[in-house]
Amino acid sequence: MGALLWLLIPLTVGLTAGIWAWGTGRRTAGPPDRGTFDDLDRYQRMRTVLGNH
């Protein structure tokens, strides 16, 4: 019986996560990110600044 209780933990967590995702509207992926190059530029600047220290 103890082993069955351990199986209930991941089942409960999975169901809770599914209900949360459904409730927050994360049913499908969002539109593609259009600011990819802006993100890349920001990442490169961050790497440059952190690389100098």
N, C-alpha and C positions, 0 to 999 in steps of 0.2 A: 504494500500500500504506500510505503514511503517513496518508492520510485515513481509511482503514478503522480504523487504530489509534486515531484520535481519536474515532471512533464507539463504540469499545469502552469508553471511559472512562465516558460517561453510562449505557451499558447495565450496566456493572459496578456503578456507584453505585446505580442503580435496583434491581437484583437484590439487592444487599446490604441496602438499606433495606427492601425487601419481606421478606426473610428475617428481618431484625431485628424488624420489626413483627409478623410471624407468631410469632416466637419469644417475644416479650414479651407476647403475648396481646392486641394492639391490633387485633383483627379487626373489631370493631364499635364504634360510638361508645358512650360511657358513658351512664348515665341523666341526665336533665336536672338541672341545678343547682337545688337548692331554696333556697339561701341568696342569691338574687339581691339582695334588698333589704339584707341584711347587707353584701354586697359593695359596693353603692351607697353605703351609709352610710360604710363605711370609706374609699371613694374620695373622698367629699365631705370627710371630716375631713382626709385627706391633702392635698387641694387647698387647704383652708383654712390648714393649717399651713405648707405650702410657699409659699402666696401671701403670707404675712406676712413672709417673709424677703426 
